[in-house]
Amino acid sequence: MFKFGDEEGEGKMYRPNGLAICRDRILVSHRNEWILNYQLNGKFISRIGQPGKGEVEFDYPLGLTFDESSSEVYICDSENIRILILSKELTYKAQFGQDNLESPVDVKLTKEFIYILDRSNPCFHLYNYNLILHKSIFSRGRELQLSNPNFFCIDNSNNILITDFASRYIFIFNSQFDLIHKIFLTYSTGITVDNRGRVIVVCDGSKHCLNIF
């Protein structure tokens, strides 16, 4: 086990938000409006972006993820109300979502769709890979029961696991967004599933721990 990001200089983290791991790198979204790029051993490589609204500029970037086949990066540029797509070389490729999103906080990919969690509604937006909105699943009046969702992940069975800070629940839905289970857990934030199917939840607040289910 090792830690990184506490060294002085451009690689120093301050309030990191999202995390994505690919075959040869780790990307961390950063409160100060940029993305930090590290090797898998934690060695700092580069800082991507700056504050702003341009092609590789950010305003409060949050969730991010890799496309495993192309190594492209999808980033929730939350306050700019868009999803940015960067190439494998971390240069600008495309952006989308400005007409439908309100406050995107996390993004994940399946073979069929791009899933985006929007905190303001709250809801999920599903886009196809032509970047066209397929459908939106809203919380209000439905069984989603979300009030202040933080992050989510999708397991190997396409179940969707969402941490909700306000309700203090982890909600688990199937691919049709039917609620199948919920777990009470104080101050749950980041969530992921490992390659053995275990759910690893990052808990904030008083417990300062990782919970593994």
Backbone as a chain_set.jsonl record, in Angstrom:
{"seq": "MFKFGDEEGEGKMYRPNGLAICRDRILVSHRNEWILNYQLNGKFISRIGQPGKGEVEFDYPLGLTFDESSSEVYICDSENIRILILSKELTYKAQFGQDNLESPVDVKLTKEFIYILDRSNPCFHLYNYNLILHKSIFSRGRELQLSNPNFFCIDNSNNILITDFASRYIFIFNSQFDLIHKIFLTYSTGITVDNRGRVIVVCDGSKHCLNIF", "coords": {"N": [[0.84, -1.177, 0.0], [0.458, 2.262, -0.721], [0.696, 5.855, -0.682], [-0.07, 8.868, -2.467], [0.219, 12.145, -3.98], [0.613, 14.055, -2.088], [2.906, 15.43, -2.368], [4.957, 18.365, -2.824], [4.364, 20.989, -5.239], [3.106, 20.855, -8.671], [1.816, 18.411, -8.656], [0.537, 18.134, -6.235], [-2.298, 17.383, -4.311], [-5.416, 18.953, -3.57], [-8.297, 18.719, -1.94], [-9.301, 16.46, -3.616], [-11.589, 15.093, -6.034], [-13.019, 13.222, -8.113], [-11.995, 9.944, -9.348], [-10.205, 7.973, -11.64], [-9.033, 4.974, -13.123], [-6.893, 3.604, -15.476], [-5.245, 1.428, -17.85], [-2.574, 2.299, -17.698], [-2.41, 4.588, -16.163], [-3.481, 6.978, -13.659], [-6.112, 9.141, -13.095], [-7.13, 12.105, -11.483], [-9.739, 14.147, -10.518], [-9.905, 17.575, -9.609], [-10.435, 19.991, -7.115], [-9.555, 22.531, -7.745], [-10.06, 23.072, -10.407], [-8.75, 21.507, -12.423], [-7.271, 18.534, -13.919], [-5.393, 15.923, -12.537], [-2.672, 13.917, -13.495], [-1.313, 10.772, -13.117], [1.214, 8.191, -12.931], [0.741, 4.605, -12.507], [2.142, 3.915, -10.257], [1.958, 6.12, -8.721], [3.57, 8.261, -9.384], [3.835, 11.599, -10.363], [2.691, 12.901, -13.453], [1.505, 14.932, -15.159], [-0.389, 18.006, -15.266], [-3.637, 18.724, -16.238], [-5.508, 21.058, -18.006], [-7.236, 24.116, -16.968], [-8.825, 26.759, -15.032], [-11.938, 27.761, -16.471], [-13.986, 27.989, -19.498], [-13.286, 26.82, -21.852], [-11.956, 24.488, -24.337], [-10.27, 22.561, -23.03], [-10.73, 23.234, -20.335], [-11.971, 23.789, -17.024], [-14.665, 23.915, -14.63], [-15.141, 23.163, -11.559], [-14.68, 20.181, -11.787], [-15.877, 16.845, -11.484], [-16.952, 13.632, -11.247], [-15.282, 11.133, -13.245], [-14.277, 8.972, -15.965], [-12.745, 6.205, -17.731], [-12.864, 5.103, -21.14], [-12.494, 1.839, -21.772], [-11.706, 0.569, -24.121], [-10.753, 2.532, -25.925], [-9.293, 4.259, -24.368], [-10.118, 6.842, -24.037], [-11.219, 9.712, -22.146], [-13.909, 10.545, -20.078], [-15.408, 13.292, -18.59], [-17.117, 14.842, -15.947], [-17.817, 18.04, -16.121], [-18.796, 20.0, -13.975], [-19.852, 22.624, -13.125], [-19.698, 23.969, -15.51], [-21.612, 22.648, -16.815], [-21.589, 20.302, -18.538], [-20.354, 17.405, -20.342], [-17.101, 16.51, -20.879], [-15.03, 15.072, -23.363], [-11.928, 13.642, -23.584], [-9.064, 12.778, -25.514], [-6.93, 9.816, -25.739], [-4.441, 10.926, -25.451], [-5.06, 13.003, -23.861], [-6.065, 15.333, -24.973], [-8.454, 17.685, -26.312], [-11.523, 16.309, -27.465], [-14.397, 16.142, -27.723], [-17.571, 17.516, -26.605], [-20.611, 17.398, -24.708], [-24.113, 17.49, -23.717], [-25.006, 19.957, -22.781], [-27.588, 20.873, -23.313], [-29.306, 19.332, -21.818], [-28.412, 18.687, -19.253], [-28.117, 19.642, -15.753], [-26.646, 19.682, -13.32], [-24.204, 17.842, -13.533], [-22.668, 15.11, -11.902], [-21.393, 12.625, -11.926], [-20.118, 10.054, -14.113], [-20.441, 7.12, -16.056], [-19.647, 4.256, -18.121], [-21.222, 1.868, -20.248], [-21.493, -0.937, -22.514], [-23.553, -0.177, -24.17], [-24.489, 2.409, -23.437], [-23.829, 5.797, -22.277], [-23.844, 6.695, -19.019], [-25.072, 9.248, -16.99], [-25.074, 10.892, -13.958], [-27.136, 13.249, -12.552], [-27.259, 15.789, -10.279], [-29.001, 17.92, -9.616], [-31.651, 17.484, -10.468], [-33.022, 15.211, -8.959], [-31.498, 12.906, -11.324], [-30.945, 10.323, -13.823], [-29.271, 10.484, -16.922], [-29.19, 8.922, -20.026], [-27.055, 8.484, -22.648], [-26.405, 7.693, -26.085], [-23.577, 6.451, -28.027], [-23.28, 8.174, -30.093], [-23.598, 10.515, -28.924], [-26.153, 11.375, -28.42], [-29.09, 12.023, -26.627], [-30.688, 9.343, -25.101], [-32.601, 8.533, -23.129], [-34.122, 9.838, -20.105], [-34.127, 9.287, -16.624], [-36.024, 10.147, -14.022], [-35.978, 11.208, -10.589], [-37.99, 12.363, -8.963], [-41.212, 11.579, -7.99], [-40.829, 8.964, -8.651], [-39.439, 5.686, -7.973], [-36.814, 6.054, -7.458], [-35.909, 7.708, -5.356], [-33.888, 9.512, -4.722], [-32.066, 12.164, -3.175], [-29.787, 13.772, -2.652], [-27.583, 12.83, -4.478], [-24.26, 11.475, -4.785], [-22.033, 9.852, -6.02], [-21.719, 7.057, -8.322], [-21.701, 3.583, -9.36], [-21.446, 0.843, -11.701], [-22.157, -2.535, -11.698], [-21.017, -5.891, -12.669], [-23.337, -7.121, -13.458], [-24.843, -5.159, -14.476], [-26.238, -3.768, -12.549], [-26.992, -0.786, -10.755], [-25.36, 1.215, -8.492], [-25.718, 3.64, -6.066], [-24.532, 6.326, -4.149], [-26.032, 8.328, -1.698], [-25.896, 11.307, -0.197], [-27.556, 12.905, 1.457], [-29.76, 11.298, 2.309], [-28.352, 9.245, 3.395], [-28.158, 6.702, 2.41], [-27.162, 3.853, 0.453], [-28.277, 3.186, -2.659], [-29.463, 0.519, -4.626], [-30.094, -0.397, -7.844], [-31.66, -2.234, -10.507], [-30.954, -2.733, -14.055], [-33.177, -1.657, -15.241], [-33.854, 0.317, -13.57], [-35.316, -0.377, -11.329], [-35.772, -0.496, -7.883], [-33.805, -2.592, -5.93], [-32.485, -3.013, -3.576], [-31.362, -1.392, -0.557], [-28.931, 0.247, 1.473], [-28.191, 1.427, 4.642], [-25.859, 3.851, 5.427], [-23.672, 5.93, 6.985], [-22.775, 9.093, 5.756], [-21.825, 8.345, 3.146], [-19.78, 8.43, 0.24], [-17.751, 8.252, -2.336], [-17.906, 5.378, -4.533], [-17.271, 2.072, -5.675], [-16.827, -0.95, -7.626], [-14.924, -3.866, -7.28], [-12.776, -6.197, -9.138], [-13.59, -8.639, -8.257], [-16.176, -8.403, -7.655], [-16.842, -7.236, -5.255], [-18.185, -4.572, -3.318], [-16.855, -1.467, -2.779], [-16.892, 1.16, -0.626], [-16.358, 4.544, -0.071], [-16.287, 6.195, 2.889], [-17.109, 9.241, 4.351], [-16.905, 11.931, 6.777], [-17.478, 11.238, 10.226], [-16.412, 8.648, 10.448], [-14.289, 8.049, 8.703], [-13.278, 5.971, 6.876], [-12.966, 2.953, 4.835], [-15.533, 0.928, 3.583], [-16.167, -2.424, 2.849], [-18.133, -4.599, 1.016]], "CA": [[0.0, 0.0, 0.0], [1.201, 3.512, -0.734], [-0.116, 7.038, -0.929], [0.575, 9.851, -3.33], [-0.538, 13.381, -4.119], [0.913, 15.01, -1.028], [4.185, 16.081, -2.618], [4.839, 19.77, -3.204], [4.421, 21.243, -6.67], [1.872, 20.727, -9.441], [1.16, 17.143, -8.369], [-0.066, 18.128, -4.903], [-3.755, 17.402, -4.323], [-6.186, 19.71, -2.589], [-9.69, 18.325, -2.09], [-9.58, 15.677, -4.829], [-12.994, 14.712, -6.17], [-13.204, 11.95, -8.793], [-10.821, 9.111, -9.591], [-10.359, 6.969, -12.697], [-7.813, 4.197, -13.322], [-6.824, 2.896, -16.744], [-4.156, 0.446, -17.888], [-1.246, 2.841, -17.429], [-2.439, 5.89, -15.504], [-4.535, 7.343, -12.717], [-6.537, 10.53, -13.215], [-7.855, 12.603, -10.317], [-10.311, 15.481, -10.7], [-9.357, 18.412, -8.56], [-11.29, 21.136, -6.775], [-9.021, 23.769, -8.319], [-10.388, 23.178, -11.824], [-7.893, 20.801, -13.369], [-7.155, 17.089, -13.744], [-4.026, 15.496, -12.26], [-2.352, 12.695, -14.23], [-0.252, 10.045, -12.42], [1.487, 6.802, -13.261], [0.104, 3.689, -11.567], [2.922, 3.895, -9.015], [1.742, 7.38, -8.029], [4.463, 9.325, -9.837], [3.106, 12.648, -11.073], [3.052, 13.088, -14.858], [1.133, 16.236, -15.707], [-1.641, 18.635, -14.868], [-4.399, 18.987, -17.454], [-6.567, 22.042, -17.924], [-7.173, 25.307, -16.14], [-10.177, 27.284, -14.87], [-12.503, 28.411, -17.646], [-15.052, 27.341, -20.235], [-12.757, 26.416, -23.142], [-11.967, 23.073, -24.713], [-9.698, 21.766, -21.933], [-10.854, 24.072, -19.148], [-12.948, 23.184, -16.126], [-15.228, 24.609, -13.483], [-15.551, 22.143, -10.596], [-14.782, 18.824, -12.337], [-16.206, 15.835, -10.477], [-16.739, 12.258, -11.682], [-14.636, 10.894, -14.532], [-14.1, 7.553, -16.248], [-12.068, 5.844, -18.974], [-13.353, 4.1, -22.076], [-11.432, 0.832, -21.715], [-11.251, 0.187, -25.461], [-10.057, 3.627, -26.607], [-8.591, 5.054, -23.354], [-10.651, 8.198, -23.951], [-11.639, 10.083, -20.804], [-15.163, 11.29, -19.966], [-15.284, 14.093, -17.375], [-18.22, 15.725, -15.575], [-17.42, 19.429, -15.879], [-20.093, 20.2, -13.339], [-20.371, 23.99, -13.166], [-19.856, 24.327, -16.921], [-22.808, 21.904, -17.22], [-21.279, 19.544, -19.75], [-19.427, 16.284, -20.266], [-15.969, 16.654, -21.79], [-14.332, 13.859, -23.78], [-10.537, 13.862, -23.954], [-8.436, 11.653, -26.201], [-5.933, 9.072, -24.971], [-3.341, 11.862, -25.192], [-5.639, 14.03, -22.987], [-6.414, 16.525, -25.729], [-9.899, 17.824, -26.493], [-12.161, 15.578, -28.557], [-15.805, 16.515, -27.894], [-18.341, 17.83, -25.409], [-22.046, 17.229, -24.925], [-24.976, 17.534, -22.541], [-25.377, 21.303, -22.356], [-29.024, 21.113, -23.475], [-30.109, 18.447, -20.975], [-27.884, 18.545, -17.903], [-28.19, 20.774, -14.833], [-25.489, 19.616, -12.421], [-23.664, 16.483, -13.642], [-21.693, 14.818, -10.855], [-20.628, 11.402, -12.174], [-20.354, 9.463, -15.425], [-19.939, 5.766, -16.239], [-19.893, 3.736, -19.46], [-21.475, 0.465, -20.536], [-21.343, -1.175, -23.949], [-24.641, 0.462, -24.91], [-24.833, 3.789, -23.105], [-23.107, 6.663, -21.351], [-24.726, 7.023, -17.897], [-24.685, 10.48, -16.308], [-25.864, 11.203, -12.766], [-27.366, 14.685, -12.431], [-27.657, 16.01, -8.887], [-30.012, 18.954, -9.422], [-33.027, 17.036, -10.706], [-31.895, 14.415, -9.461], [-31.906, 11.94, -12.333], [-29.947, 9.756, -14.721], [-29.411, 10.662, -18.362], [-28.508, 7.893, -20.803], [-26.713, 8.904, -24.006], [-25.724, 6.709, -26.91], [-22.204, 6.864, -28.337], [-23.335, 9.304, -31.024], [-23.785, 11.645, -28.009], [-27.556, 11.757, -28.498], [-29.823, 11.58, -25.447], [-31.589, 8.203, -25.317], [-33.718, 8.734, -22.212], [-33.811, 10.35, -18.775], [-34.859, 8.635, -15.546], [-36.101, 11.167, -12.986], [-36.225, 10.725, -9.238], [-39.227, 12.878, -8.396], [-42.39, 10.827, -8.375], [-40.466, 7.6, -8.999], [-38.888, 4.902, -6.881], [-35.381, 6.308, -7.294], [-35.781, 8.175, -3.973], [-32.64, 10.232, -4.532], [-32.211, 13.548, -2.738], [-28.51, 14.457, -2.89], [-26.651, 11.767, -4.88], [-22.858, 11.858, -4.939], [-21.343, 9.077, -7.042], [-22.349, 5.769, -8.576], [-20.939, 2.628, -10.154], [-22.25, -0.184, -12.35], [-21.461, -3.807, -11.505], [-20.957, -6.773, -13.839], [-24.707, -7.491, -13.832], [-25.482, -3.896, -14.868], [-26.911, -3.097, -11.451], [-26.49, 0.566, -10.546], [-25.22, 1.478, -7.063], [-25.631, 5.087, -5.932], [-24.441, 6.875, -2.802], [-26.855, 9.523, -1.521], [-25.366, 11.909, 1.025], [-28.6, 13.444, 2.321], [-30.54, 10.219, 2.921], [-27.386, 8.328, 4.003], [-28.366, 5.361, 1.877], [-26.682, 3.384, -0.842], [-29.392, 2.603, -3.387], [-29.064, -0.44, -5.655], [-31.153, -0.565, -8.836], [-31.307, -3.039, -11.671], [-30.731, -1.936, -15.264], [-34.432, -0.965, -15.559], [-34.01, 1.299, -12.501], [-36.163, -0.861, -10.246], [-35.02, -0.599, -6.64], [-33.716, -3.972, -5.455], [-31.919, -3.053, -2.227], [-30.715, -0.173, -0.091], [-28.089, 0.037, 2.652], [-27.967, 2.651, 5.404], [-24.441, 4.022, 5.706], [-23.495, 7.345, 7.272], [-21.84, 9.926, 4.999], [-21.189, 7.621, 2.045], [-19.431, 9.306, -0.882], [-17.327, 7.488, -3.503], [-18.277, 3.967, -4.538], [-16.787, 1.328, -6.837], [-16.879, -2.411, -7.537], [-13.648, -4.412, -7.724], [-12.902, -7.262, -10.14], [-14.201, -9.811, -7.63], [-17.573, -8.102, -7.401], [-17.056, -6.608, -3.964], [-18.488, -3.148, -3.356], [-15.986, -0.697, -1.896], [-17.508, 2.463, -0.447], [-15.563, 5.496, 0.687], [-17.13, 6.905, 3.842], [-16.565, 10.498, 4.848], [-17.474, 12.286, 8.062], [-16.863, 10.843, 11.486], [-15.811, 7.319, 10.461], [-13.008, 8.114, 7.99], [-12.901, 4.587, 6.605], [-13.518, 2.261, 3.674], [-16.366, -0.234, 3.867], [-16.151, -3.404, 1.768], [-19.257, -5.527, 1.13]], "C": [[0.884, 1.238, 0.0], [0.233, 4.665, -0.95], [0.66, 7.982, -1.824], [-0.32, 11.078, -3.402], [-0.263, 14.404, -3.048], [2.257, 15.69, -1.212], [3.956, 17.537, -3.011], [4.928, 19.911, -4.718], [3.086, 20.989, -7.347], [1.117, 19.436, -9.148], [0.486, 17.07, -7.022], [-1.582, 18.248, -5.009], [-4.289, 18.333, -3.247], [-7.658, 19.426, -2.859], [-9.944, 17.597, -3.416], [-11.026, 15.199, -4.838], [-13.141, 13.327, -6.784], [-11.893, 11.244, -9.059], [-11.142, 8.126, -10.701], [-9.014, 6.296, -12.927], [-7.916, 3.454, -14.637], [-5.619, 1.96, -16.707], [-2.824, 1.015, -17.427], [-1.259, 4.164, -16.695], [-3.606, 5.999, -14.529], [-4.846, 8.816, -12.935], [-7.368, 10.908, -11.997], [-8.41, 13.98, -10.653], [-10.086, 16.285, -9.431], [-10.233, 19.627, -8.359], [-10.836, 22.416, -7.475], [-9.117, 23.818, -9.836], [-9.321, 22.629, -12.76], [-7.908, 19.304, -13.052], [-5.685, 16.759, -13.535], [-3.811, 14.101, -12.835], [-1.145, 12.027, -13.57], [-0.001, 8.696, -13.093], [0.836, 5.906, -12.208], [0.865, 3.576, -10.25], [2.797, 5.195, -8.234], [2.652, 8.513, -8.449], [3.692, 10.326, -10.687], [3.628, 12.8, -12.495], [2.759, 14.505, -15.316], [-0.158, 16.732, -15.08], [-2.364, 19.071, -16.133], [-5.459, 20.03, -17.165], [-6.258, 23.217, -17.025], [-8.598, 25.806, -15.948], [-10.668, 27.969, -16.137], [-13.579, 27.578, -18.3], [-14.593, 26.827, -21.597], [-12.694, 24.913, -23.307], [-11.364, 22.165, -23.654], [-9.596, 22.674, -20.71], [-12.038, 23.571, -18.329], [-13.457, 24.188, -15.102], [-15.867, 23.557, -12.591], [-15.746, 20.775, -11.254], [-15.005, 17.805, -11.226], [-15.92, 14.441, -11.012], [-16.096, 12.166, -13.053], [-14.427, 9.4, -14.713], [-13.374, 7.372, -17.566], [-12.968, 4.959, -19.826], [-12.244, 3.059, -22.208], [-10.898, 0.459, -23.089], [-10.407, 1.267, -26.123], [-9.157, 4.441, -25.691], [-9.001, 6.523, -23.372], [-11.205, 8.442, -22.55], [-12.922, 10.908, -20.885], [-15.17, 11.985, -18.607], [-16.553, 14.907, -17.159], [-17.657, 17.095, -15.222], [-18.641, 20.124, -15.29], [-20.644, 21.613, -13.497], [-20.423, 24.552, -14.581], [-20.999, 23.555, -17.583], [-22.57, 21.184, -18.547], [-20.457, 18.316, -19.386], [-18.35, 16.524, -21.31], [-15.395, 15.281, -22.114], [-12.933, 14.255, -24.219], [-9.989, 12.598, -24.608], [-7.489, 10.909, -25.26], [-4.764, 9.962, -24.595], [-3.79, 13.037, -24.331], [-5.775, 15.375, -23.687], [-7.921, 16.519, -25.988], [-10.388, 17.0, -27.673], [-13.603, 16.031, -28.79], [-16.376, 16.945, -26.549], [-19.818, 17.667, -25.74], [-22.787, 17.411, -23.614], [-25.484, 18.892, -22.138], [-26.879, 21.547, -22.418], [-29.882, 20.321, -22.502], [-29.668, 18.403, -19.524], [-28.107, 19.812, -17.081], [-26.993, 20.814, -13.893], [-24.911, 18.201, -12.457], [-22.57, 16.237, -12.61], [-20.878, 13.558, -11.115], [-21.043, 10.811, -13.51], [-19.736, 8.071, -15.459], [-20.359, 5.265, -17.619], [-20.269, 2.263, -19.406], [-21.292, 0.274, -22.04], [-22.377, -0.401, -24.761], [-24.733, 1.965, -24.681], [-23.771, 4.47, -22.244], [-24.106, 7.072, -20.27], [-24.195, 8.27, -17.197], [-25.634, 10.709, -15.141], [-25.921, 12.714, -12.603], [-27.945, 14.961, -11.047], [-28.852, 16.945, -8.759], [-31.424, 18.419, -9.543], [-33.623, 16.228, -9.558], [-32.381, 13.327, -10.42], [-30.686, 11.327, -13.004], [-30.294, 10.131, -16.152], [-28.598, 9.572, -19.048], [-28.322, 8.395, -22.226], [-26.162, 7.713, -24.77], [-24.351, 7.249, -27.301], [-22.117, 7.798, -29.543], [-23.59, 10.602, -30.27], [-25.183, 12.23, -28.123], [-28.281, 11.19, -27.281], [-30.802, 10.466, -25.806], [-32.818, 8.312, -24.419], [-33.194, 9.298, -20.9], [-34.706, 9.649, -17.763], [-34.852, 9.587, -14.366], [-36.467, 10.558, -11.644], [-37.595, 11.144, -8.73], [-40.428, 12.088, -8.929], [-42.098, 9.391, -8.764], [-39.845, 6.924, -7.782], [-37.399, 5.181, -6.661], [-35.056, 6.853, -5.912], [-34.495, 8.954, -3.715], [-32.919, 11.652, -4.067], [-30.937, 14.346, -2.964], [-27.459, 13.418, -3.28], [-25.249, 12.294, -5.116], [-22.21, 11.167, -6.13], [-22.083, 7.762, -7.254], [-21.37, 4.862, -9.305], [-21.912, 1.61, -10.734], [-21.498, -1.503, -12.238], [-21.553, -4.675, -12.762], [-22.321, -7.252, -14.306], [-25.519, -6.287, -14.284], [-26.413, -3.342, -13.801], [-26.218, -1.767, -11.182], [-26.507, 0.855, -9.053], [-24.908, 2.955, -6.877], [-25.478, 5.453, -4.46], [-25.227, 8.178, -2.748], [-26.514, 10.141, -0.165], [-26.477, 12.323, 1.976], [-29.376, 12.344, 3.037], [-29.666, 9.221, 3.671], [-27.627, 6.876, 3.593], [-27.499, 5.126, 0.651], [-27.863, 2.687, -1.5], [-28.856, 1.686, -4.481], [-30.267, -0.699, -6.556], [-30.698, -1.555, -9.9], [-31.227, -2.148, -12.905], [-31.996, -1.24, -15.749], [-34.785, 0.08, -14.505], [-35.11, 0.917, -11.513], [-35.299, -1.017, -9.001], [-35.01, -2.042, -6.162], [-33.141, -4.067, -4.045], [-31.428, -1.659, -1.856], [-30.037, -0.448, 1.239], [-27.905, 1.376, 3.35], [-26.493, 2.739, 5.775], [-24.163, 5.511, 5.841], [-22.439, 7.97, 6.377], [-21.117, 9.154, 3.891], [-20.946, 8.562, 0.873], [-19.057, 8.45, -2.085], [-17.67, 6.015, -3.384], [-17.734, 3.312, -5.801], [-16.944, -0.161, -6.576], [-15.557, -2.955, -8.043], [-13.877, -5.597, -8.663], [-13.4, -8.58, -9.557], [-15.663, -9.562, -7.262], [-17.86, -7.502, -6.043], [-17.314, -5.117, -4.151], [-17.616, -2.44, -2.332], [-16.543, 0.716, -1.819], [-16.589, 3.34, 0.389], [-16.5, 6.276, 1.593], [-16.417, 8.135, 4.363], [-17.096, 10.722, 6.263], [-16.732, 11.661, 9.22], [-16.105, 9.532, 11.415], [-14.48, 7.247, 9.732], [-12.502, 6.711, 7.635], [-13.427, 4.144, 5.252], [-14.367, 1.1, 4.161], [-16.381, -1.141, 2.652], [-17.259, -4.415, 2.019], [-19.061, -6.69, 0.169]], "O": [[1.934, 1.261, 0.643], [-0.913, 4.462, -1.353], [1.885, 7.906, -1.927], [-1.463, 11.059, -2.947], [-0.824, 15.499, -3.073], [2.71, 16.433, -0.341], [2.875, 17.894, -3.479], [5.499, 19.057, -5.396], [2.053, 20.915, -6.683], [-0.093, 19.366, -9.366], [-0.09, 16.035, -6.685], [-2.091, 19.118, -5.716], [-3.706, 18.482, -2.173], [-8.2, 19.842, -3.883], [-10.719, 18.074, -4.245], [-11.613, 14.933, -3.788], [-13.364, 12.354, -6.063], [-10.821, 11.847, -9.007], [-12.212, 7.517, -10.713], [-7.975, 6.957, -12.928], [-8.899, 2.758, -14.893], [-5.041, 1.73, -15.644], [-2.022, 0.299, -16.827], [-0.219, 4.816, -16.602], [-4.566, 5.23, -14.573], [-3.938, 9.647, -12.958], [-8.204, 10.13, -11.536], [-7.66, 14.881, -11.026], [-10.079, 15.744, -8.325], [-10.716, 20.223, -9.321], [-11.655, 23.288, -7.763], [-8.346, 24.525, -10.485], [-9.027, 23.24, -13.788], [-8.481, 18.87, -12.053], [-4.826, 17.253, -14.265], [-4.654, 13.216, -12.683], [-0.078, 12.632, -13.469], [-0.886, 8.135, -13.739], [0.428, 6.38, -11.148], [0.29, 3.182, -9.235], [3.448, 5.365, -7.203], [2.529, 9.623, -7.93], [2.981, 9.946, -11.618], [4.836, 12.827, -12.726], [3.648, 15.203, -15.802], [-0.906, 15.98, -14.455], [-1.773, 19.713, -17.001], [-6.216, 19.91, -16.202], [-5.194, 23.309, -16.413], [-9.504, 25.329, -16.631], [-9.908, 28.674, -16.801], [-14.035, 26.583, -17.738], [-15.425, 26.437, -22.416], [-13.288, 24.158, -22.536], [-11.905, 21.089, -23.4], [-8.523, 22.854, -20.134], [-12.987, 23.002, -18.869], [-12.786, 25.161, -14.759], [-16.99, 23.116, -12.835], [-16.864, 20.26, -11.276], [-14.397, 17.892, -10.159], [-14.757, 14.093, -11.214], [-16.329, 13.009, -13.919], [-14.402, 8.648, -13.74], [-13.379, 8.261, -18.417], [-13.742, 4.16, -19.298], [-11.163, 3.371, -22.707], [-9.737, 0.067, -23.207], [-9.439, 0.951, -26.816], [-8.341, 5.229, -26.169], [-8.314, 7.363, -22.791], [-11.608, 7.508, -21.856], [-13.01, 11.854, -21.668], [-14.961, 11.337, -17.581], [-17.019, 15.586, -18.074], [-17.088, 17.283, -14.147], [-19.419, 20.755, -16.005], [-21.774, 21.789, -13.952], [-21.133, 25.528, -14.822], [-21.316, 23.773, -18.753], [-23.257, 21.427, -19.539], [-19.935, 18.202, -18.277], [-18.65, 16.718, -22.488], [-15.287, 14.426, -21.235], [-12.76, 15.09, -25.106], [-10.408, 11.486, -24.285], [-7.276, 11.328, -24.122], [-4.159, 9.78, -23.539], [-3.015, 13.963, -24.088], [-5.619, 16.426, -23.066], [-8.575, 15.48, -25.895], [-9.77, 16.983, -28.737], [-13.993, 16.279, -29.93], [-15.755, 16.764, -25.501], [-20.226, 17.782, -26.896], [-22.183, 17.478, -22.543], [-26.318, 18.99, -21.238], [-27.398, 22.353, -21.646], [-31.073, 20.604, -22.367], [-30.479, 18.108, -18.646], [-28.264, 20.904, -17.626], [-26.393, 21.87, -13.695], [-25.106, 17.435, -11.513], [-21.658, 17.049, -12.456], [-19.777, 13.424, -10.581], [-22.158, 11.027, -13.984], [-18.634, 7.865, -14.95], [-21.305, 5.78, -18.215], [-19.709, 1.499, -18.62], [-20.972, 1.224, -22.755], [-22.116, -0.014, -25.9], [-25.02, 2.718, -25.611], [-22.95, 3.828, -21.59], [-25.106, 7.725, -20.568], [-23.015, 8.343, -16.852], [-26.853, 10.718, -15.315], [-24.889, 13.38, -12.524], [-28.995, 14.429, -10.688], [-29.657, 16.762, -7.846], [-32.311, 18.847, -8.804], [-34.745, 16.566, -9.18], [-33.526, 12.883, -10.34], [-29.552, 11.752, -12.784], [-31.459, 10.102, -16.549], [-27.447, 9.331, -18.686], [-29.29, 8.694, -22.925], [-25.532, 6.83, -24.189], [-24.0, 8.375, -26.947], [-21.024, 8.171, -29.969], [-23.775, 11.657, -30.877], [-25.378, 13.433, -27.946], [-28.11, 10.019, -26.941], [-31.636, 10.62, -26.697], [-33.947, 8.196, -24.895], [-31.998, 9.249, -20.614], [-35.894, 9.441, -18.01], [-33.804, 9.821, -13.764], [-37.162, 9.545, -11.564], [-38.293, 10.335, -8.119], [-40.626, 11.951, -10.136], [-43.007, 8.664, -9.165], [-39.743, 7.515, -6.707], [-36.791, 4.597, -5.765], [-34.024, 6.496, -5.344], [-34.06, 9.038, -2.567], [-33.887, 12.277, -4.502], [-31.0, 15.486, -3.423], [-26.541, 13.149, -2.505], [-25.067, 13.417, -5.587], [-21.876, 11.809, -7.126], [-22.961, 7.397, -6.471], [-20.34, 5.315, -9.804], [-23.064, 1.527, -10.307], [-20.336, -1.59, -12.634], [-22.095, -4.252, -13.784], [-22.454, -7.738, -15.43], [-26.735, -6.379, -14.456], [-27.288, -2.531, -14.107], [-25.006, -1.64, -11.361], [-27.554, 0.752, -8.414], [-23.951, 3.47, -7.456], [-26.215, 4.945, -3.616], [-25.109, 9.026, -3.633], [-26.809, 9.565, 0.882], [-26.359, 12.114, 3.183], [-29.624, 12.443, 4.239], [-30.163, 8.442, 4.485], [-27.331, 5.948, 4.345], [-27.15, 6.052, -0.082], [-28.392, 1.712, -0.965], [-27.906, 2.037, -5.181], [-31.315, -1.156, -6.102], [-29.503, -1.697, -10.161], [-31.413, -0.935, -12.807], [-31.918, -0.33, -16.575], [-35.872, 0.658, -14.532], [-35.758, 1.787, -10.931], [-34.218, -1.603, -9.06], [-36.066, -2.655, -6.002], [-33.294, -5.095, -3.385], [-31.117, -0.847, -2.727], [-30.502, -1.267, 2.032], [-27.507, 2.355, 2.72], [-25.94, 1.812, 6.368], [-24.397, 6.272, 4.903], [-21.335, 7.441, 6.252], [-19.907, 9.308, 3.727], [-21.795, 9.391, 0.547], [-19.942, 7.966, -2.791], [-17.72, 5.464, -2.284], [-17.734, 3.92, -6.871], [-17.168, -0.582, -5.441], [-15.101, -2.563, -9.117], [-15.017, -5.961, -8.951], [-13.61, -9.54, -10.299], [-16.307, -10.404, -6.637], [-19.023, -7.279, -5.708], [-16.734, -4.481, -5.031], [-17.64, -2.78, -1.149], [-16.653, 1.396, -2.839], [-16.102, 2.918, 1.438], [-17.413, 6.947, 1.112], [-15.256, 8.069, 4.768], [-17.665, 9.816, 6.872], [-15.505, 11.563, 9.204], [-15.225, 9.301, 12.244], [-13.619, 6.453, 10.111], [-11.413, 6.319, 8.054], [-14.213, 4.838, 4.607], [-13.958, 0.366, 5.061], [-16.589, -0.671, 1.534], [-17.329, -5.018, 3.089], [-19.901, -7.588, 0.107]]}, "num_chains": 1, "name": "protein.A"}
